[in-house]
Amino acid sequence: MSALFNFNSFLTVVLLVICTCSYIKMQFPAILNDRTGFRGFFWKAARIGERLSPWVSVGCLAMGISTIFF
């Protein structure tokens, strides 16, 4: 089943994109400087990861526990 049709998989993919973009922006900030176009989507994901990091980490923790036990 595609990740778009399964809510748990979709949420996992979204959280992984946010965490990956935040990490890339911290390590290589020049890559995500463009705020428009296709790379603008990743810039926005990195911004979400920076500003909402406690909530994103709680979401990652919840998804990890859900994946392991359920």
All heavy atoms as TSV, in Angstrom:
chain	resi	resn	atom	element	x	y	z
A	1	MET	N	N	0.848	-1.174	0.000
A	1	MET	CA	C	0.000	0.000	0.000
A	1	MET	C	C	0.895	1.239	0.000
A	1	MET	O	O	1.918	1.290	0.669
A	1	MET	CB	C	-0.909	-0.021	1.230
A	1	MET	CG	C	-1.882	1.129	1.247
A	1	MET	SD	S	-2.962	1.184	2.674
A	1	MET	CE	C	-3.919	-0.272	2.446
A	2	SER	N	N	0.479	2.227	-0.717
A	2	SER	CA	C	1.251	3.461	-0.817
A	2	SER	C	C	1.187	4.245	0.487
A	2	SER	O	O	0.229	4.153	1.248
A	2	SER	CB	C	0.688	4.318	-1.948
A	2	SER	OG	O	1.353	5.544	-1.999
A	3	ALA	N	N	2.206	5.027	0.748
A	3	ALA	CA	C	2.246	5.833	1.975
A	3	ALA	C	C	1.183	6.923	1.966
A	3	ALA	O	O	0.834	7.453	3.005
A	3	ALA	CB	C	3.619	6.447	2.158
A	4	LEU	N	N	0.671	7.264	0.798
A	4	LEU	CA	C	-0.350	8.302	0.727
A	4	LEU	C	C	-1.707	7.818	1.220
A	4	LEU	O	O	-2.536	8.613	1.630
A	4	LEU	CB	C	-0.480	8.818	-0.710
A	4	LEU	CG	C	0.747	9.524	-1.261
A	4	LEU	CD1	C	0.516	9.883	-2.713
A	4	LEU	CD2	C	1.059	10.760	-0.456
A	5	PHE	N	N	-1.952	6.523	1.154
A	5	PHE	CA	C	-3.249	5.988	1.520
A	5	PHE	C	C	-3.301	5.415	2.931
A	5	PHE	O	O	-4.366	5.101	3.426
A	5	PHE	CB	C	-3.676	4.917	0.520
A	5	PHE	CG	C	-3.792	5.453	-0.874
A	5	PHE	CD1	C	-2.972	4.980	-1.866
A	5	PHE	CD2	C	-4.700	6.445	-1.179
A	5	PHE	CE1	C	-3.068	5.476	-3.149
A	5	PHE	CE2	C	-4.809	6.953	-2.452
A	5	PHE	CZ	C	-3.982	6.464	-3.437
A	6	ASN	N	N	-2.159	5.264	3.558
A	6	ASN	CA	C	-2.086	4.756	4.916
A	6	ASN	C	C	-1.644	5.912	5.808
A	6	ASN	O	O	-0.549	6.450	5.637
A	6	ASN	CB	C	-1.089	3.597	4.990
A	6	ASN	CG	C	-1.079	2.935	6.327
A	6	ASN	OD1	O	-1.693	3.408	7.282
A	6	ASN	ND2	N	-0.357	1.834	6.412
A	7	PHE	N	N	-2.474	6.299	6.767
A	7	PHE	CA	C	-2.192	7.486	7.567
A	7	PHE	C	C	-0.909	7.341	8.376
A	7	PHE	O	O	-0.125	8.286	8.458
A	7	PHE	CB	C	-3.364	7.802	8.492
A	7	PHE	CG	C	-3.151	9.040	9.305
A	7	PHE	CD1	C	-3.176	10.283	8.706
A	7	PHE	CD2	C	-2.892	8.970	10.665
A	7	PHE	CE1	C	-2.967	11.443	9.439
A	7	PHE	CE2	C	-2.684	10.106	11.409
A	7	PHE	CZ	C	-2.724	11.343	10.788
A	8	ASN	N	N	-0.669	6.184	8.959
A	8	ASN	CA	C	0.549	6.000	9.757
A	8	ASN	C	C	1.799	6.128	8.892
A	8	ASN	O	O	2.780	6.747	9.294
A	8	ASN	CB	C	0.527	4.647	10.456
A	8	ASN	CG	C	-0.462	4.611	11.590
A	8	ASN	OD1	O	-0.820	5.649	12.136
A	8	ASN	ND2	N	-0.931	3.425	11.933
A	9	SER	N	N	1.764	5.558	7.702
A	9	SER	CA	C	2.917	5.663	6.809
A	9	SER	C	C	3.097	7.097	6.322
A	9	SER	O	O	4.225	7.582	6.212
A	9	SER	CB	C	2.739	4.737	5.607
A	9	SER	OG	O	2.683	3.408	6.027
A	10	PHE	N	N	2.008	7.777	6.024
A	10	PHE	CA	C	2.081	9.169	5.592
A	10	PHE	C	C	2.679	10.043	6.686
A	10	PHE	O	O	3.537	10.884	6.425
A	10	PHE	CB	C	0.691	9.668	5.201
A	10	PHE	CG	C	0.661	11.099	4.782
A	10	PHE	CD1	C	1.197	11.485	3.566
A	10	PHE	CD2	C	0.102	12.059	5.598
A	10	PHE	CE1	C	1.178	12.806	3.169
A	10	PHE	CE2	C	0.079	13.389	5.215
A	10	PHE	CZ	C	0.617	13.760	3.991
A	11	LEU	N	N	2.244	9.830	7.921
A	11	LEU	CA	C	2.778	10.601	9.038
A	11	LEU	C	C	4.263	10.318	9.249
A	11	LEU	O	O	5.041	11.228	9.529
A	11	LEU	CB	C	1.989	10.295	10.308
A	11	LEU	CG	C	2.237	11.185	11.506
A	11	LEU	CD1	C	1.907	12.627	11.169
A	11	LEU	CD2	C	1.388	10.724	12.671
A	12	THR	N	N	4.663	9.085	9.071
A	12	THR	CA	C	6.078	8.729	9.196
A	12	THR	C	C	6.909	9.425	8.122
A	12	THR	O	O	7.978	9.971	8.411
A	12	THR	CB	C	6.252	7.207	9.091
A	12	THR	OG1	O	5.472	6.578	10.104
A	12	THR	CG2	C	7.694	6.798	9.247
A	13	VAL	N	N	6.417	9.428	6.902
A	13	VAL	CA	C	7.142	10.079	5.805
A	13	VAL	C	C	7.251	11.580	6.051
A	13	VAL	O	O	8.320	12.175	5.858
A	13	VAL	CB	C	6.451	9.778	4.455
A	13	VAL	CG1	C	7.008	10.656	3.347
A	13	VAL	CG2	C	6.601	8.320	4.098
A	14	VAL	N	N	6.186	12.207	6.503
A	14	VAL	CA	C	6.209	13.648	6.775
A	14	VAL	C	C	7.213	13.970	7.886
A	14	VAL	O	O	8.001	14.906	7.775
A	14	VAL	CB	C	4.796	14.153	7.124
A	14	VAL	CG1	C	4.837	15.565	7.679
A	14	VAL	CG2	C	3.902	14.106	5.908
A	15	LEU	N	N	7.197	13.195	8.960
A	15	LEU	CA	C	8.137	13.428	10.052
A	15	LEU	C	C	9.582	13.217	9.610
A	15	LEU	O	O	10.472	13.974	9.997
A	15	LEU	CB	C	7.808	12.524	11.237
A	15	LEU	CG	C	6.594	12.925	12.062
A	15	LEU	CD1	C	6.255	11.840	13.069
A	15	LEU	CD2	C	6.826	14.249	12.748
A	16	LEU	N	N	9.818	12.199	8.784
A	16	LEU	CA	C	11.179	11.969	8.295
A	16	LEU	C	C	11.645	13.096	7.380
A	16	LEU	O	O	12.816	13.497	7.438
A	16	LEU	CB	C	11.256	10.622	7.566
A	16	LEU	CG	C	11.251	9.397	8.465
A	16	LEU	CD1	C	11.167	8.135	7.624
A	16	LEU	CD2	C	12.476	9.367	9.343
A	17	VAL	N	N	10.757	13.624	6.547
A	17	VAL	CA	C	11.127	14.754	5.686
A	17	VAL	C	C	11.469	15.979	6.528
A	17	VAL	O	O	12.465	16.661	6.279
A	17	VAL	CB	C	9.993	15.062	4.681
A	17	VAL	CG1	C	10.199	16.407	4.009
A	17	VAL	CG2	C	9.899	13.975	3.636
A	18	ILE	N	N	10.656	16.254	7.542
A	18	ILE	CA	C	10.912	17.411	8.407
A	18	ILE	C	C	12.243	17.258	9.130
A	18	ILE	O	O	13.054	18.188	9.156
A	18	ILE	CB	C	9.754	17.603	9.395
A	18	ILE	CG1	C	8.506	18.090	8.664
A	18	ILE	CG2	C	10.139	18.587	10.496
A	18	ILE	CD1	C	7.267	18.122	9.529
A	19	CYS	N	N	12.477	16.097	9.698
A	19	CYS	CA	C	13.736	15.889	10.435
A	19	CYS	C	C	14.946	15.925	9.511
A	19	CYS	O	O	15.985	16.501	9.854
A	19	CYS	CB	C	13.679	14.559	11.177
A	19	CYS	SG	S	12.480	14.535	12.510
A	20	THR	N	N	14.830	15.331	8.330
A	20	THR	CA	C	15.943	15.319	7.384
A	20	THR	C	C	16.259	16.721	6.882
A	20	THR	O	O	17.427	17.118	6.806
A	20	THR	CB	C	15.616	14.399	6.193
A	20	THR	OG1	O	15.335	13.094	6.696
A	20	THR	CG2	C	16.766	14.333	5.222
A	21	CYS	N	N	15.228	17.489	6.554
A	21	CYS	CA	C	15.455	18.857	6.071
A	21	CYS	C	C	16.055	19.736	7.159
A	21	CYS	O	O	16.920	20.576	6.868
A	21	CYS	CB	C	14.147	19.453	5.567
A	21	CYS	SG	S	13.581	18.700	4.040
A	22	SER	N	N	15.627	19.553	8.386
A	22	SER	CA	C	16.206	20.331	9.486
A	22	SER	C	C	17.684	19.997	9.672
A	22	SER	O	O	18.508	20.886	9.885
A	22	SER	CB	C	15.453	20.067	10.782
A	22	SER	OG	O	14.137	20.473	10.676
A	23	TYR	N	N	18.006	18.726	9.581
A	23	TYR	CA	C	19.400	18.304	9.722
A	23	TYR	C	C	20.255	18.853	8.582
A	23	TYR	O	O	21.363	19.364	8.808
A	23	TYR	CB	C	19.486	16.785	9.759
A	23	TYR	CG	C	20.897	16.278	9.852
A	23	TYR	CD1	C	21.585	16.323	11.048
A	23	TYR	CD2	C	21.548	15.761	8.733
A	23	TYR	CE1	C	22.885	15.864	11.142
A	23	TYR	CE2	C	22.840	15.308	8.814
A	23	TYR	CZ	C	23.508	15.355	10.015
A	23	TYR	OH	O	24.792	14.908	10.099
A	24	ILE	N	N	19.755	18.767	7.362
A	24	ILE	CA	C	20.512	19.259	6.213
A	24	ILE	C	C	20.713	20.765	6.309
A	24	ILE	O	O	21.794	21.281	5.996
A	24	ILE	CB	C	19.802	18.870	4.899
A	24	ILE	CG1	C	19.942	17.370	4.665
A	24	ILE	CG2	C	20.363	19.639	3.712
A	24	ILE	CD1	C	19.148	16.856	3.500
A	25	LYS	N	N	19.687	21.485	6.751
A	25	LYS	CA	C	19.822	22.944	6.874
A	25	LYS	C	C	20.847	23.315	7.939
A	25	LYS	O	O	21.557	24.310	7.796
A	25	LYS	CB	C	18.479	23.569	7.205
A	25	LYS	CG	C	18.544	25.074	7.214
A	25	LYS	CD	C	17.182	25.681	7.250
A	25	LYS	CE	C	17.302	27.141	7.534
A	25	LYS	NZ	N	17.123	28.016	6.514
A	26	MET	N	N	20.948	22.532	9.008
A	26	MET	CA	C	21.943	22.830	10.033
A	26	MET	C	C	23.359	22.501	9.561
A	26	MET	O	O	24.306	23.214	9.892
A	26	MET	CB	C	21.627	22.069	11.316
A	26	MET	CG	C	20.378	22.558	11.999
A	26	MET	SD	S	20.061	21.706	13.527
A	26	MET	CE	C	21.297	22.458	14.544
A	27	GLN	N	N	23.520	21.442	8.774
A	27	GLN	CA	C	24.850	21.027	8.324
A	27	GLN	C	C	25.321	21.811	7.093
A	27	GLN	O	O	26.484	22.177	7.010
A	27	GLN	CB	C	24.860	19.531	8.006
A	27	GLN	CG	C	24.606	18.659	9.204
A	27	GLN	CD	C	25.691	18.796	10.260
A	27	GLN	OE1	O	26.866	18.894	9.961
A	27	GLN	NE2	N	25.270	18.808	11.516
A	28	PHE	N	N	24.395	22.021	6.149
A	28	PHE	CA	C	24.722	22.690	4.882
A	28	PHE	C	C	23.666	23.760	4.602
A	28	PHE	O	O	22.751	23.539	3.800
A	28	PHE	CB	C	24.745	21.682	3.729
A	28	PHE	CG	C	25.584	20.467	4.000
A	28	PHE	CD1	C	24.991	19.252	4.298
A	28	PHE	CD2	C	26.968	20.543	3.968
A	28	PHE	CE1	C	25.754	18.127	4.539
A	28	PHE	CE2	C	27.732	19.426	4.209
A	28	PHE	CZ	C	27.137	18.213	4.503
A	29	PRO	N	N	23.759	24.917	5.228
A	29	PRO	CA	C	22.695	25.926	5.092
A	29	PRO	C	C	22.543	26.494	3.685
A	29	PRO	O	O	21.471	26.966	3.327
A	29	PRO	CB	C	23.086	27.006	6.088
A	29	PRO	CG	C	24.490	26.761	6.436
A	29	PRO	CD	C	24.792	25.330	6.142
A	30	ALA	N	N	23.580	26.443	2.871
A	30	ALA	CA	C	23.491	27.018	1.526
A	30	ALA	C	C	22.574	26.214	0.610
A	30	ALA	O	O	22.048	26.752	-0.364
A	30	ALA	CB	C	24.883	27.106	0.909
A	31	ILE	N	N	22.368	24.948	0.916
A	31	ILE	CA	C	21.532	24.104	0.058
A	31	ILE	C	C	20.078	24.545	0.109
A	31	ILE	O	O	19.385	24.541	-0.911
A	31	ILE	CB	C	21.675	22.617	0.466
A	31	ILE	CG1	C	23.083	22.126	0.148
A	31	ILE	CG2	C	20.654	21.758	-0.255
A	31	ILE	CD1	C	23.353	20.726	0.618
A	32	LEU	N	N	19.603	24.931	1.267
A	32	LEU	CA	C	18.181	25.258	1.426
A	32	LEU	C	C	17.948	26.764	1.568
A	32	LEU	O	O	17.054	27.185	2.292
A	32	LEU	CB	C	17.611	24.521	2.635
A	32	LEU	CG	C	17.542	23.013	2.504
A	32	LEU	CD1	C	17.042	22.391	3.789
A	32	LEU	CD2	C	16.668	22.602	1.355
A	33	ASN	N	N	18.707	27.581	0.860
A	33	ASN	CA	C	18.483	29.025	0.913
A	33	ASN	C	C	17.332	29.468	0.029
A	33	ASN	O	O	16.720	30.495	0.279
A	33	ASN	CB	C	19.748	29.782	0.502
A	33	ASN	CG	C	20.710	29.899	1.646
A	33	ASN	OD1	O	20.353	29.702	2.799
A	33	ASN	ND2	N	21.951	30.216	1.334
A	34	ASP	N	N	17.036	28.728	-1.032
A	34	ASP	CA	C	15.982	29.105	-1.965
A	34	ASP	C	C	14.614	28.871	-1.336
A	34	ASP	O	O	14.304	27.765	-0.901
A	34	ASP	CB	C	16.116	28.278	-3.244
A	34	ASP	CG	C	15.263	28.824	-4.356
A	34	ASP	OD1	O	14.795	29.968	-4.244
A	34	ASP	OD2	O	15.073	28.094	-5.348
A	35	ARG	N	N	13.796	29.916	-1.281
A	35	ARG	CA	C	12.495	29.824	-0.620
A	35	ARG	C	C	11.345	29.619	-1.590
A	35	ARG	O	O	10.198	29.564	-1.174
A	35	ARG	CB	C	12.241	31.075	0.196
A	35	ARG	CG	C	13.221	31.246	1.315
A	35	ARG	CD	C	12.922	32.480	2.100
A	35	ARG	NE	N	13.926	32.662	3.130
A	35	ARG	CZ	C	13.959	33.669	3.949
A	35	ARG	NH1	N	13.042	34.602	3.871
A	35	ARG	NH2	N	14.901	33.766	4.852
A	36	THR	N	N	11.619	29.525	-2.859
A	36	THR	CA	C	10.563	29.339	-3.846
A	36	THR	C	C	10.839	28.085	-4.660
A	36	THR	O	O	11.954	27.553	-4.675
A	36	THR	CB	C	10.490	30.542	-4.807
A	36	THR	OG1	O	11.744	30.672	-5.460
A	36	THR	CG2	C	10.170	31.824	-4.056
A	37	GLY	N	N	9.811	27.615	-5.327
A	37	GLY	CA	C	9.965	26.455	-6.188
A	37	GLY	C	C	9.993	25.146	-5.413
A	37	GLY	O	O	9.488	25.032	-4.293
A	38	PHE	N	N	10.611	24.160	-6.030
A	38	PHE	CA	C	10.645	22.818	-5.446
A	38	PHE	C	C	11.469	22.786	-4.167
A	38	PHE	O	O	11.073	22.154	-3.188
A	38	PHE	CB	C	11.215	21.843	-6.483
A	38	PHE	CG	C	11.213	20.413	-6.023
A	38	PHE	CD1	C	10.029	19.729	-5.853
A	38	PHE	CD2	C	12.399	19.768	-5.755
A	38	PHE	CE1	C	10.023	18.415	-5.427
A	38	PHE	CE2	C	12.403	18.454	-5.327
A	38	PHE	CZ	C	11.211	17.780	-5.166
A	39	ARG	N	N	12.606	23.468	-4.155
A	39	ARG	CA	C	13.431	23.487	-2.938
A	39	ARG	C	C	12.798	24.313	-1.839
A	39	ARG	O	O	13.149	24.174	-0.675
A	39	ARG	CB	C	14.830	23.988	-3.253
A	39	ARG	CG	C	15.613	22.984	-4.055
A	39	ARG	CD	C	17.065	23.271	-4.115
A	39	ARG	NE	N	17.394	24.673	-4.311
A	39	ARG	CZ	C	18.613	25.110	-4.492
A	39	ARG	NH1	N	19.607	24.279	-4.530
A	39	ARG	NH2	N	18.836	26.401	-4.659
A	40	GLY	N	N	11.853	25.167	-2.185
A	40	GLY	CA	C	11.125	25.945	-1.185
A	40	GLY	C	C	10.305	25.064	-0.265
A	40	GLY	O	O	10.126	25.372	0.912
A	41	PHE	N	N	9.805	23.956	-0.797
A	41	PHE	CA	C	9.066	22.998	0.034
A	41	PHE	C	C	9.967	22.434	1.126
A	41	PHE	O	O	9.554	22.317	2.281
A	41	PHE	CB	C	8.527	21.859	-0.841
A	41	PHE	CG	C	7.932	20.733	-0.058
A	41	PHE	CD1	C	6.684	20.863	0.516
A	41	PHE	CD2	C	8.627	19.548	0.112
A	41	PHE	CE1	C	6.134	19.831	1.244
A	41	PHE	CE2	C	8.087	18.517	0.837
A	41	PHE	CZ	C	6.833	18.660	1.410
A	42	PHE	N	N	11.188	22.116	0.771
A	42	PHE	CA	C	12.130	21.572	1.752
A	42	PHE	C	C	12.589	22.648	2.729
A	42	PHE	O	O	12.848	22.364	3.894
A	42	PHE	CB	C	13.312	20.913	1.049
A	42	PHE	CG	C	12.899	19.741	0.215
A	42	PHE	CD1	C	13.036	19.758	-1.156
A	42	PHE	CD2	C	12.347	18.618	0.799
A	42	PHE	CE1	C	12.645	18.682	-1.926
A	42	PHE	CE2	C	11.953	17.534	0.050
A	42	PHE	CZ	C	12.106	17.569	-1.323
A	43	TRP	N	N	12.701	23.909	2.265
A	43	TRP	CA	C	13.021	25.013	3.163
A	43	TRP	C	C	11.915	25.176	4.201
A	43	TRP	O	O	12.194	25.386	5.385
A	43	TRP	CB	C	13.189	26.305	2.363
A	43	TRP	CG	C	13.477	27.479	3.222
A	43	TRP	CD1	C	14.695	27.867	3.707
A	43	TRP	CD2	C	12.530	28.418	3.744
A	43	TRP	NE1	N	14.553	28.985	4.483
A	43	TRP	CE2	C	13.241	29.351	4.526
A	43	TRP	CE3	C	11.154	28.555	3.616
A	43	TRP	CZ2	C	12.607	30.402	5.175
A	43	TRP	CZ3	C	10.526	29.603	4.262
A	43	TRP	CH2	C	11.255	30.506	5.035
A	44	LYS	N	N	10.661	25.053	3.780
A	44	LYS	CA	C	9.536	25.170	4.712
A	44	LYS	C	C	9.519	24.016	5.700
A	44	LYS	O	O	9.202	24.202	6.883
A	44	LYS	CB	C	8.220	25.229	3.941
A	44	LYS	CG	C	8.054	26.515	3.188
A	44	LYS	CD	C	6.799	26.507	2.342
A	44	LYS	CE	C	6.762	27.757	1.491
A	44	LYS	NZ	N	5.634	27.769	0.571
A	45	ALA	N	N	9.852	22.822	5.234
A	45	ALA	CA	C	9.925	21.674	6.144
A	45	ALA	C	C	11.031	21.872	7.174
A	45	ALA	O	O	10.859	21.545	8.354
A	45	ALA	CB	C	10.154	20.387	5.351
A	46	ALA	N	N	12.154	22.431	6.748
A	46	ALA	CA	C	13.247	22.712	7.686
A	46	ALA	C	C	12.832	23.771	8.690
A	46	ALA	O	O	13.172	23.698	9.876
A	46	ALA	CB	C	14.497	23.150	6.934
A	47	ARG	N	N	12.091	24.769	8.243
A	47	ARG	CA	C	11.615	25.828	9.140
A	47	ARG	C	C	10.647	25.249	10.173
A	47	ARG	O	O	10.695	25.618	11.347
A	47	ARG	CB	C	10.941	26.927	8.322
A	47	ARG	CG	C	10.425	28.061	9.119
A	47	ARG	CD	C	11.508	28.802	9.823
A	47	ARG	NE	N	12.364	29.462	8.862
A	47	ARG	CZ	C	13.423	30.166	9.176
A	47	ARG	NH1	N	13.748	30.333	10.424
A	47	ARG	NH2	N	14.175	30.711	8.260
A	48	ILE	N	N	9.783	24.350	9.756
A	48	ILE	CA	C	8.872	23.688	10.703
A	48	ILE	C	C	9.678	22.914	11.735
A	48	ILE	O	O	9.389	22.941	12.926
A	48	ILE	CB	C	7.891	22.769	9.958
A	48	ILE	CG1	C	6.896	23.594	9.152
A	48	ILE	CG2	C	7.154	21.851	10.918
A	48	ILE	CD1	C	6.053	22.784	8.201
A	49	GLY	N	N	10.698	22.197	11.283
A	49	GLY	CA	C	11.533	21.433	12.198
A	49	GLY	C	C	12.290	22.303	13.181
A	49	GLY	O	O	12.519	21.911	14.326
A	50	GLU	N	N	12.686	23.496	12.740
A	50	GLU	CA	C	13.411	24.403	13.637
A	50	GLU	C	C	12.489	25.010	14.681
A	50	GLU	O	O	12.831	25.082	15.856
A	50	GLU	CB	C	14.051	25.534	12.838
A	50	GLU	CG	C	15.198	25.106	11.979
A	50	GLU	CD	C	15.656	26.223	11.059
A	50	GLU	OE1	O	15.026	27.292	11.043
A	50	GLU	OE2	O	16.656	26.011	10.352
A	51	ARG	N	N	11.345	25.465	14.254
A	51	ARG	CA	C	10.459	26.193	15.169
A	51	ARG	C	C	9.610	25.294	16.043
A	51	ARG	O	O	9.257	25.660	17.161
A	51	ARG	CB	C	9.552	27.121	14.368
A	51	ARG	CG	C	10.330	28.227	13.718
A	51	ARG	CD	C	9.435	29.266	13.181
A	51	ARG	NE	N	10.224	30.362	12.618
A	51	ARG	CZ	C	9.717	31.361	11.969
A	51	ARG	NH1	N	8.420	31.420	11.777
A	51	ARG	NH2	N	10.494	32.312	11.500
A	52	LEU	N	N	9.257	24.134	15.555
A	52	LEU	CA	C	8.400	23.227	16.319
A	52	LEU	C	C	9.155	21.970	16.741
A	52	LEU	O	O	8.573	20.893	16.819
A	52	LEU	CB	C	7.180	22.835	15.474
A	52	LEU	CG	C	6.255	23.975	15.060
A	52	LEU	CD1	C	5.174	23.449	14.132
A	52	LEU	CD2	C	5.629	24.618	16.269
A	53	SER	N	N	10.436	22.111	17.034
A	53	SER	CA	C	11.259	20.937	17.316
A	53	SER	C	C	10.774	20.103	18.500
A	53	SER	O	O	10.853	18.874	18.430
A	53	SER	CB	C	12.721	21.330	17.499
A	53	SER	OG	O	12.877	22.222	18.566
A	54	PRO	N	N	10.261	20.681	19.592
A	54	PRO	CA	C	9.756	19.797	20.656
A	54	PRO	C	C	8.570	18.955	20.196
A	54	PRO	O	O	8.490	17.768	20.514
A	54	PRO	CB	C	9.333	20.747	21.774
A	54	PRO	CG	C	10.037	22.023	21.499
A	54	PRO	CD	C	10.247	22.080	20.024
A	55	TRP	N	N	7.685	19.550	19.411
A	55	TRP	CA	C	6.518	18.803	18.931
A	55	TRP	C	C	6.898	17.775	17.882
A	55	TRP	O	O	6.334	16.676	17.841
A	55	TRP	CB	C	5.473	19.766	18.386
A	55	TRP	CG	C	4.880	20.604	19.457
A	55	TRP	CD1	C	5.165	21.914	19.714
A	55	TRP	CD2	C	3.952	20.190	20.461
A	55	TRP	NE1	N	4.454	22.341	20.801
A	55	TRP	CE2	C	3.701	21.297	21.280
A	55	TRP	CE3	C	3.309	19.000	20.738
A	55	TRP	CZ2	C	2.830	21.244	22.352
A	55	TRP	CZ3	C	2.444	18.948	21.810
A	55	TRP	CH2	C	2.213	20.047	22.609
A	56	VAL	N	N	7.852	18.105	17.039
A	56	VAL	CA	C	8.319	17.153	16.032
A	56	VAL	C	C	9.012	15.978	16.708
A	56	VAL	O	O	8.803	14.824	16.330
A	56	VAL	CB	C	9.259	17.850	15.016
A	56	VAL	CG1	C	9.919	16.846	14.096
A	56	VAL	CG2	C	8.487	18.874	14.213
A	57	SER	N	N	9.804	16.243	17.739
A	57	SER	CA	C	10.481	15.146	18.434
A	57	SER	C	C	9.486	14.262	19.175
A	57	SER	O	O	9.649	13.039	19.209
A	57	SER	CB	C	11.535	15.684	19.390
A	57	SER	OG	O	10.945	16.474	20.391
A	58	VAL	N	N	8.444	14.845	19.740
A	58	VAL	CA	C	7.399	14.033	20.377
A	58	VAL	C	C	6.688	13.185	19.329
A	58	VAL	O	O	6.394	12.005	19.563
A	58	VAL	CB	C	6.403	14.933	21.148
A	58	VAL	CG1	C	5.158	14.171	21.538
A	58	VAL	CG2	C	7.062	15.529	22.367
A	59	GLY	N	N	6.445	13.759	18.162
A	59	GLY	CA	C	5.823	12.998	17.079
A	59	GLY	C	C	6.701	11.853	16.614
A	59	GLY	O	O	6.216	10.754	16.348
A	60	CYS	N	N	8.005	12.096	16.501
A	60	CYS	CA	C	8.937	11.026	16.111
A	60	CYS	C	C	8.988	9.928	17.167
A	60	CYS	O	O	9.027	8.745	16.842
A	60	CYS	CB	C	10.331	11.593	15.879
A	60	CYS	SG	S	10.491	12.588	14.397
A	61	LEU	N	N	8.988	10.328	18.413
A	61	LEU	CA	C	8.987	9.347	19.499
A	61	LEU	C	C	7.711	8.509	19.474
A	61	LEU	O	O	7.760	7.279	19.597
A	61	LEU	CB	C	9.139	10.055	20.848
A	61	LEU	CG	C	9.231	9.170	22.065
A	61	LEU	CD1	C	10.487	8.329	22.033
A	61	LEU	CD2	C	9.193	10.013	23.327
A	62	ALA	N	N	6.565	9.163	19.288
A	62	ALA	CA	C	5.294	8.439	19.235
A	62	ALA	C	C	5.245	7.495	18.035
A	62	ALA	O	O	4.762	6.363	18.156
A	62	ALA	CB	C	4.132	9.429	19.184
A	63	MET	N	N	5.740	7.936	16.894
A	63	MET	CA	C	5.736	7.071	15.732
A	63	MET	C	C	6.707	5.906	15.897
A	63	MET	O	O	6.433	4.796	15.452
A	63	MET	CB	C	6.087	7.858	14.466
A	63	MET	CG	C	4.977	8.751	13.982
A	63	MET	SD	S	3.395	7.926	13.749
A	63	MET	CE	C	3.793	6.768	12.477
A	64	GLY	N	N	7.846	6.129	16.550
A	64	GLY	CA	C	8.776	5.046	16.815
A	64	GLY	C	C	8.172	3.996	17.744
A	64	GLY	O	O	8.287	2.789	17.485
A	65	ILE	N	N	7.522	4.446	18.797
A	65	ILE	CA	C	6.866	3.503	19.709
A	65	ILE	C	C	5.730	2.761	19.016
A	65	ILE	O	O	5.573	1.550	19.173
A	65	ILE	CB	C	6.363	4.259	20.956
A	65	ILE	CG1	C	7.549	4.717	21.804
A	65	ILE	CG2	C	5.417	3.389	21.792
A	65	ILE	CD1	C	7.195	5.641	22.939
A	66	SER	N	N	4.972	3.492	18.204
A	66	SER	CA	C	3.878	2.865	17.465
A	66	SER	C	C	4.405	1.826	16.476
A	66	SER	O	O	3.807	0.762	16.328
A	66	SER	CB	C	3.084	3.943	16.716
A	66	SER	OG	O	2.148	3.380	15.860
A	67	THR	N	N	5.509	2.133	15.815
A	67	THR	CA	C	6.078	1.199	14.855
A	67	THR	C	C	6.632	-0.039	15.534
A	67	THR	O	O	6.464	-1.160	15.041
A	67	THR	CB	C	7.186	1.890	14.039
A	67	THR	OG1	O	6.629	3.036	13.391
A	67	THR	CG2	C	7.778	0.972	13.012
A	68	ILE	N	N	7.269	0.131	16.664
A	68	ILE	CA	C	7.876	-1.020	17.352
A	68	ILE	C	C	6.821	-1.927	17.976
A	68	ILE	O	O	6.898	-3.151	17.864
A	68	ILE	CB	C	8.865	-0.523	18.434
A	68	ILE	CG1	C	10.077	0.107	17.758
A	68	ILE	CG2	C	9.292	-1.662	19.345
A	68	ILE	CD1	C	11.042	0.780	18.722
A	69	PHE	N	N	5.829	-1.356	18.643
A	69	PHE	CA	C	4.906	-2.172	19.431
A	69	PHE	C	C	3.591	-2.502	18.739
A	69	PHE	O	O	2.876	-3.404	19.173
A	69	PHE	CB	C	4.615	-1.491	20.760
A	69	PHE	CG	C	5.828	-1.425	21.655
A	69	PHE	CD1	C	6.407	-0.205	21.966
A	69	PHE	CD2	C	6.397	-2.576	22.152
A	69	PHE	CE1	C	7.513	-0.143	22.785
A	69	PHE	CE2	C	7.521	-2.542	22.966
A	69	PHE	CZ	C	8.081	-1.308	23.271
A	70	PHE	N	N	3.234	-1.772	17.702
A	70	PHE	CA	C	1.919	-2.037	17.089
A	70	PHE	C	C	2.049	-2.339	15.649
A	70	PHE	O	O	2.355	-2.250	14.758
A	70	PHE	CB	C	0.967	-0.856	17.289
A	70	PHE	CG	C	0.730	-0.538	18.723
A	70	PHE	CD1	C	1.242	0.630	19.273
A	70	PHE	CD2	C	0.021	-1.384	19.536
A	70	PHE	CE1	C	1.013	0.949	20.594
A	70	PHE	CE2	C	-0.206	-1.085	20.845
A	70	PHE	CZ	C	0.292	0.092	21.378
